[in-house]
Structure formats: C-alpha cells, structure tokens
Amino acid sequence: MPTLMIQGCTSDAGKSTLVAGLCRVWARQNLSVAPFKPQNMALNSAVTEDGGEIGRAQALQAIAAKIPLSVHLNPVLLKPNSDTGAQVILQGHSMGNLNAVDFHNYKPLAKKAVLDSFQILSQQYKTIFVEGAGSPAEVNLRENDIANMGFAEQVDCPVILIADIDKGGVFAHIIGTLACLSESEQARIKGFVINRFRGDIKLLESGLKWLEEKTGKPILGVLPYLHGLHLDAEDALATSEVSNYLDKHRLAKKLKVVIPLLPHISNHTDFEPLRLHPDIDFCMVSHLQPIPPADLIILPGSKNVIFDLQWLKSQGWEKAIQQHLRYNGKLIGICGGLQMLGQWIFDPDGIEGNIKKQ
C-alpha cells in the first residue's frame, strides 16, 4: 500500500487527524511514511526549514511521521484575503493573488506542481497518506480537480471516506457523497470510517450493518469522540473556541486575555497555549459580540489588514481599546495587528485588497 488517500464527506470530518494518526502508527514501527495534501485552503500556515510555507495541518502530520517539514508535503496553499480571492503559494513560494475564476484557469500549472511534489515524496518515502480537501462531492469544483478524486484518479490510489457522526446525519453524508461520484470514483472508495462517536457502540451496529448492505463497502473503523484532544486547526475556528465571557467557571482565572476574531485572521492557532492555560481567561470576540474587560488585548495577524482594521472600528474596538489603555490595560499587536497600531497603512499595489490606504 504505497499510497492511501483519506477523503471526507464534509470539511472538519477528521481527515487531518486520521492522517496524522496513521503517520504516527507507521513511524512508531520505524516505517518510512509521509503525509501529503495536494491543495489546501488555510490561513494557518507553518514555515519549512528552507523558508517555504505549508498548511499547519501538514506540519503537524510531518511531526507525527517524524520527518522534516517540506514544501512538497503541501504544494498548493491558498490563503484567502477576501471572499473571492486568495494568495497562491506554490511549492512554498507566493505566486501572487488570484480570484476564484483566475485560479480555475491556473489549475493546470498547479496540477503540475502537485504531481511533481508527489513524485519527489514517492521517491523518498515508501508510504504516503494523502489528505483530501473539503469533500469530493463538490460537483461544481470537479473540473481539473487536484484536491480530491481528480488527484486519486491521476495517481491511481485507493480512498477511504471519513464522516463525522457528531454533526448528525452521518449515513446521509456517506450515501449522498457516493451518489455525487462517478462509477470509477465510487469503486475507488474501499471503505468508511465513522469519526467522533459517543456512547454505546451497540446502538450504532444496526446502522453500520445497513450501510454496508446498502453500499457493498465495509466500515473500517469507528473512532471515539476524544475529549481534551487539542490539535492545531487547519483553518476554521470552532464555535466552541469563541468564548462566552460570562461563563461563571472563568471567574477564578488570573489573567484575562481578549482577542478580536478578525474576518481574515491568520494563524489563530498561535494562541492555543493561551486558550489552554489553566490560569488564563481567554476570550475571542466575534462579530457584534460585546467587548469584555481584560488585562490584555491582542490584535492578531490578518491576511487583509486594512479591511480588518475598518471592521474593528465598525465593531467599536477603537473606543474600547482607548478605554482599555486609560485604565492601564495592556495591548499587543502581532504581525498585521501591529500594523494596525501605526498611524497609516499603505498597500499601493493592492496586494491584500482593493483598499490602498488607511
């Protein structure tokens, strides 16, 4: 089994975690293994030894596999800077900004980078676990696909489909995904993994039997819901991580830290040590939420600094920060957040968006 691809019925189904887990199992047996994600859309990135960028999840998977970070683990990284555009990182290096339509035309070049990187990894490692992106059922993205079944068909590898039962509707997710695939793609799926199951497995057994009879494919595993599992998020911020500052259990914390959840926040996983620290009351404030009192406010990084600065002002953060400082509160800006603390921000070439000065 030189190559196996893990695809999901939805985003956040557990693809990244499953690939990381498989890589660690192989590594513990001293087997040669590497993760691979052809295309990733994420603002959480990691830096390789040669200064390139890859998705944060692939960095985590590389650690699990006990191998050095390489740009070839994630040859195409898209970092959104608006609702319709993104910075394109190809094999670790920026190729500029493209909107969604332009990137569709750019895919042949991206496909070459994906296949070249996969070939390089195939020569270095005996087993490669490939992570898909989003869902293969996104039929509007099928043409020139390099992220899911398009890649699997190109390299002729088997696929395992993972679904998250904690979201609800897991059987519909699996049956619906299969229905959206071609016959050759359906045949490529060798079985299913049910993720984040809670409770008595006996209550699930009749559904598993029905699914196997309905599809003719086996259930390869049911993974439990792991309470307290904290791995770097690939991109999205779970709603459970956006804090409710009125939670009574947080009153005993020694330090209160507040961070605005910017529309284009980047590398929010940098704040995980603060969120998980037992003595820190960590709060991310989203759109239209009240701004709570704090000891420290941190303005995070942003992929569209001017736009997010205007958003901050529209949410009342400017007055809140001024009041915070008057009462001797502390303020830190990181990356784009530090830029927001300056007198002016200039983007004359429109690198991050259409607004060139603030």
C-alpha positions as CSV (number, residue, x, y, z in Angstrom):
1,M,0.0,0.0,0.0
2,P,2.4,2.8,-1.2
3,T,-0.4,5.4,-1.3
4,L,-3.7,5.8,0.5
5,M,-6.0,8.8,0.3
6,I,-8.3,10.0,3.1
7,Q,-11.3,12.0,1.8
8,G,-14.1,13.4,3.9
9,C,-17.9,13.8,3.5
10,T,-17.5,17.4,4.8
11,S,-14.9,19.8,6.0
12,D,-13.8,19.1,9.5
13,A,-14.7,15.5,9.3
14,G,-11.4,14.3,10.7
15,K,-9.2,13.9,7.7
16,S,-6.2,15.8,9.1
17,T,-6.4,13.9,12.4
18,L,-6.7,10.5,10.8
19,V,-3.8,11.1,8.5
20,A,-1.7,12.3,11.5
21,G,-2.7,9.2,13.5
22,L,-1.8,6.9,10.6
23,C,1.6,8.6,10.1
24,R,2.4,8.2,13.8
25,V,1.4,4.5,13.8
26,W,3.7,3.9,10.9
27,A,6.5,6.0,12.4
28,R,6.3,4.0,15.7
29,Q,7.0,0.9,13.7
30,N,10.0,2.6,12.1
31,L,8.3,2.5,8.7
32,S,9.1,5.1,6.0
33,V,6.0,7.4,5.8
34,A,5.0,10.9,4.8
35,P,1.8,12.9,4.7
36,F,0.7,14.8,1.6
37,K,-2.1,17.3,0.8
38,P,-2.2,18.3,-2.8
39,Q,-4.2,21.6,-2.3
40,N,-5.0,23.3,1.0
41,M,-7.0,26.5,1.6
42,A,-6.0,27.8,5.0
43,L,-4.7,30.9,6.8
44,N,-2.9,28.8,9.4
45,S,0.5,28.0,7.9
46,A,3.8,26.8,9.0
47,V,7.4,27.6,7.8
48,T,9.6,24.9,6.4
49,E,13.4,24.7,7.0
50,D,14.1,26.4,3.7
51,G,11.6,29.2,4.4
52,G,8.6,28.0,2.4
53,E,5.0,27.8,3.6
54,I,2.8,24.8,4.0
55,G,-0.6,24.3,5.8
56,R,-0.4,23.9,9.6
57,A,-2.1,20.5,9.4
58,Q,0.7,19.1,7.2
59,A,3.3,20.4,9.6
60,L,1.5,18.5,12.4
61,Q,1.3,15.4,10.3
62,A,5.1,15.7,9.5
63,I,5.8,15.8,13.2
64,A,3.6,12.7,13.6
65,A,5.6,11.0,10.8
66,K,8.9,12.2,12.4
67,I,10.1,13.8,9.2
68,P,11.3,17.3,8.4
69,L,8.9,19.9,7.1
70,S,9.0,20.2,3.3
71,V,7.2,22.4,0.8
72,H,6.4,19.2,-1.1
73,L,4.0,18.0,1.7
74,N,1.5,20.7,0.6
75,P,2.5,22.0,-2.9
76,V,-0.6,24.3,-3.3
77,L,-1.6,26.5,-0.4
78,L,-4.4,29.1,-0.9
79,K,-4.5,31.9,1.7
80,P,-7.9,33.8,1.3
81,N,-7.6,37.6,1.6
82,S,-11.2,38.3,0.5
83,D,-14.5,36.4,-0.2
84,T,-13.4,35.8,-3.8
85,G,-9.6,35.9,-3.8
86,A,-6.6,34.4,-2.3
87,Q,-2.8,34.5,-2.3
88,V,-1.5,31.4,-4.1
89,I,1.5,29.6,-2.5
90,L,3.1,27.2,-5.0
91,Q,5.6,24.7,-3.5
92,G,6.2,27.1,-0.6
93,H,6.5,30.4,-2.5
94,S,4.0,33.1,-3.3
95,M,2.8,33.4,-6.9
96,G,0.6,36.5,-6.2
97,N,-3.1,36.9,-5.7
98,L,-5.8,35.3,-7.9
99,N,-9.6,35.5,-7.7
100,A,-11.6,32.2,-7.9
101,V,-12.1,32.4,-11.6
102,D,-8.5,33.1,-12.4
103,F,-7.3,30.3,-10.2
104,H,-9.6,27.9,-12.1
105,N,-7.6,28.8,-15.2
106,Y,-4.4,28.5,-13.2
107,K,-5.1,24.9,-12.2
108,P,-3.0,23.2,-15.0
109,L,0.1,24.8,-13.6
110,A,-0.9,24.0,-10.0
111,K,-1.6,20.4,-11.1
112,K,1.9,20.0,-12.4
113,A,3.3,21.3,-9.1
114,V,1.2,18.8,-7.2
115,L,2.3,15.8,-9.3
116,D,5.9,16.9,-9.3
117,S,5.9,17.1,-5.4
118,F,4.1,13.8,-5.1
119,Q,6.7,12.2,-7.3
120,I,9.5,13.6,-5.2
121,L,7.9,12.3,-2.0
122,S,7.3,8.9,-3.6
123,Q,11.0,8.6,-4.2
124,Q,11.8,9.5,-0.6
125,Y,9.2,7.5,1.4
126,K,7.7,4.1,1.0
127,T,4.2,5.0,2.2
128,I,2.2,8.2,1.6
129,F,-1.0,9.1,3.3
130,V,-2.8,11.7,1.3
131,E,-5.4,14.1,2.7
132,G,-8.2,15.4,0.6
133,A,-9.7,18.9,0.8
134,G,-13.3,19.6,1.8
135,S,-15.5,17.0,0.1
136,P,-15.2,15.1,-3.2
137,A,-19.0,15.7,-3.6
138,E,-18.5,19.3,-4.5
139,V,-19.5,18.8,-8.1
140,N,-19.1,22.4,-9.1
141,L,-15.3,22.0,-8.5
142,R,-14.8,18.8,-10.3
143,E,-13.3,20.2,-13.5
144,N,-9.5,20.0,-13.3
145,D,-9.8,18.8,-9.7
146,I,-6.4,18.3,-7.9
147,A,-7.6,18.1,-4.3
148,N,-9.8,15.0,-4.2
149,M,-10.9,12.4,-6.7
150,G,-9.1,14.2,-9.6
151,F,-5.8,13.5,-7.8
152,A,-6.8,10.0,-6.7
153,E,-7.6,9.1,-10.3
154,Q,-4.4,10.6,-11.6
155,V,-2.1,8.6,-9.3
156,D,-4.5,5.6,-9.2
157,C,-4.7,5.3,-5.4
158,P,-7.4,3.8,-3.1
159,V,-9.6,6.1,-1.0
160,I,-11.1,5.9,2.5
161,L,-14.1,8.1,3.2
162,I,-14.4,9.5,6.7
163,A,-17.6,11.1,8.1
164,D,-18.3,12.9,11.4
165,I,-21.2,11.4,13.3
166,D,-21.1,14.2,15.9
167,K,-22.5,16.6,13.3
168,G,-25.6,14.4,12.8
169,G,-26.8,12.7,9.6
170,V,-23.7,10.6,9.1
171,F,-25.5,7.9,7.0
172,A,-26.9,10.6,4.7
173,H,-23.5,12.2,4.4
174,I,-21.9,8.9,3.2
175,I,-24.8,7.9,0.9
176,G,-25.1,11.4,-0.5
177,T,-21.3,11.7,-1.2
178,L,-21.3,8.3,-3.0
179,A,-24.3,9.5,-5.2
180,C,-22.3,12.5,-6.4
181,L,-19.4,10.4,-7.6
182,S,-18.8,8.7,-10.9
183,E,-18.7,4.9,-11.1
184,S,-15.0,4.8,-11.3
185,E,-14.7,7.1,-8.3
186,Q,-17.2,5.1,-6.3
187,A,-15.1,1.9,-7.0
188,R,-12.0,3.7,-5.7
189,I,-13.6,4.1,-2.2
190,K,-12.6,0.9,-0.3
191,G,-14.5,1.6,2.9
192,F,-15.7,4.1,5.5
193,V,-14.5,5.5,8.9
194,I,-17.1,6.9,11.3
195,N,-15.5,9.7,13.4
196,R,-16.3,11.3,16.8
197,F,-18.8,8.6,18.1
198,R,-20.1,9.0,21.6
199,G,-22.0,6.3,23.6
200,D,-22.6,2.6,23.4
201,I,-21.3,1.1,20.1
202,K,-24.2,-1.4,20.2
203,L,-26.6,1.4,19.5
204,L,-24.8,2.0,16.2
205,E,-24.4,-1.5,15.0
206,S,-27.7,-1.8,13.1
207,G,-26.9,1.4,11.2
208,L,-23.4,0.1,10.3
209,K,-24.9,-3.1,9.0
210,W,-27.4,-1.2,7.0
211,L,-24.7,1.0,5.5
212,E,-22.6,-2.0,4.5
213,E,-25.5,-3.7,2.9
214,K,-26.6,-0.5,1.1
215,T,-23.2,0.3,-0.3
216,G,-21.4,-3.0,-0.5
217,K,-18.4,-1.4,1.2
218,P,-17.1,-2.2,4.7
219,I,-17.0,0.0,7.8
220,L,-13.2,0.0,8.5
221,G,-13.5,1.7,11.9
222,V,-15.5,3.8,14.3
223,L,-13.4,6.4,16.1
224,P,-14.4,7.7,19.5
225,Y,-15.0,11.3,20.4
226,L,-11.8,12.3,22.1
227,H,-12.4,14.8,24.9
228,G,-9.5,17.0,25.5
229,L,-7.8,16.4,22.1
230,H,-6.2,19.7,21.1
231,L,-4.6,19.7,17.6
232,D,-3.8,22.8,15.5
233,A,-6.9,23.7,13.4
234,E,-6.3,23.6,9.7
235,D,-8.2,26.8,9.1
236,A,-11.7,27.2,10.6
237,L,-12.2,28.3,14.2
238,A,-14.7,26.0,16.0
239,T,-17.6,27.9,17.6
240,S,-16.7,26.2,20.9
241,E,-13.4,28.2,20.8
242,V,-15.2,31.5,20.6
243,S,-15.6,32.2,24.3
244,N,-18.6,33.3,26.3
245,Y,-17.0,35.8,28.7
246,L,-20.0,35.5,31.1
247,D,-19.1,31.8,31.9
248,K,-19.1,31.5,35.7
249,H,-16.3,28.9,35.5
250,R,-13.9,31.6,34.3
251,L,-14.2,34.0,37.2
252,A,-11.2,32.4,39.1
253,K,-8.7,32.9,36.2
254,K,-5.7,35.1,37.0
255,L,-5.2,36.8,33.6
256,K,-8.0,37.9,31.2
257,V,-6.9,38.0,27.5
258,V,-9.2,39.2,24.8
259,I,-8.7,38.8,21.0
260,P,-11.0,40.1,18.2
261,L,-11.9,37.4,15.8
262,L,-11.0,39.3,12.6
263,P,-12.7,38.3,9.3
264,H,-9.3,37.4,7.8
265,I,-7.5,36.3,11.0
266,S,-4.3,34.4,10.2
267,N,-2.5,31.7,12.3
268,H,-5.1,31.9,15.1
269,T,-3.6,28.6,16.3
270,D,-0.7,30.7,17.7
271,F,-3.0,31.5,20.6
272,E,-3.7,27.9,21.6
273,P,-1.2,27.9,24.5
274,L,-3.1,30.9,25.9
275,R,-6.5,29.2,25.4
276,L,-5.4,26.0,27.1
277,H,-3.6,27.6,30.0
278,P,-5.5,26.9,33.2
279,D,-4.8,30.3,34.7
280,I,-5.7,32.3,31.6
281,D,-9.3,33.5,30.9
282,F,-9.0,33.5,27.1
283,C,-11.8,35.1,25.0
284,M,-12.1,35.5,21.2
285,V,-14.8,38.1,20.4
286,S,-16.7,37.7,17.2
287,H,-19.0,39.9,15.1
288,L,-21.3,42.1,17.1
289,Q,-20.4,40.4,20.4
290,P,-19.9,42.8,23.4
291,I,-16.2,43.5,24.2
292,P,-15.4,42.3,27.7
293,P,-13.0,43.9,30.2
294,A,-9.5,42.4,30.0
295,D,-5.9,42.6,31.4
296,L,-4.5,42.2,27.9
297,I,-5.9,42.8,24.4
298,I,-4.1,41.1,21.5
299,L,-4.6,42.3,17.9
300,P,-3.9,39.1,15.8
301,G,-2.4,38.7,12.3
302,S,-4.6,39.4,9.3
303,K,-4.5,38.4,5.6
304,N,-6.3,41.7,4.8
305,V,-5.1,44.3,7.3
306,I,-6.8,47.4,6.0
307,F,-10.2,45.7,5.6
308,D,-9.9,44.1,9.1
309,L,-8.9,47.4,10.6
310,Q,-12.1,49.0,9.2
311,W,-14.1,46.1,10.6
312,L,-12.5,46.6,14.0
313,K,-13.6,50.3,14.0
314,S,-17.1,49.4,12.9
315,Q,-17.4,47.0,15.8
316,G,-16.4,49.6,18.4
317,W,-13.0,48.3,19.1
318,E,-11.2,51.6,18.7
319,K,-13.1,53.2,21.6
320,A,-12.9,50.0,23.6
321,I,-9.1,49.9,23.2
322,Q,-8.7,53.6,24.1
323,Q,-10.7,53.0,27.3
324,H,-8.7,49.8,28.0
325,L,-5.5,51.8,27.8
326,R,-6.8,54.6,30.0
327,Y,-7.4,52.0,32.8
328,N,-3.8,50.7,32.4
329,G,-4.7,47.7,30.3
330,K,-2.0,46.2,28.1
331,L,-2.1,46.0,24.3
332,I,-0.1,43.8,21.9
333,G,-0.2,43.7,18.1
334,I,1.1,40.7,16.2
335,C,2.1,40.9,12.5
336,G,-1.0,42.6,10.9
337,G,-2.2,43.6,14.3
338,L,1.0,45.5,14.9
339,Q,0.5,47.3,11.6
340,M,-3.0,48.4,12.8
341,L,-1.3,50.2,15.6
342,G,0.5,52.5,13.3
343,Q,-0.6,56.0,12.0
344,W,-1.1,54.9,8.4
345,I,-1.3,51.6,6.4
346,F,-0.3,51.7,2.8
347,D,-1.0,49.0,0.2
348,P,-0.3,50.9,-3.1
349,D,-0.1,47.7,-5.2
350,G,-3.3,46.2,-3.8
351,I,-1.5,43.1,-2.5
352,E,-4.1,42.4,0.1
353,G,-7.2,44.0,-1.4
354,N,-8.7,47.0,-3.2
355,I,-8.3,49.5,-0.3
356,K,-4.8,51.0,-0.7
357,K,-4.6,53.4,2.3
358,Q,-6.0,53.7,5.7
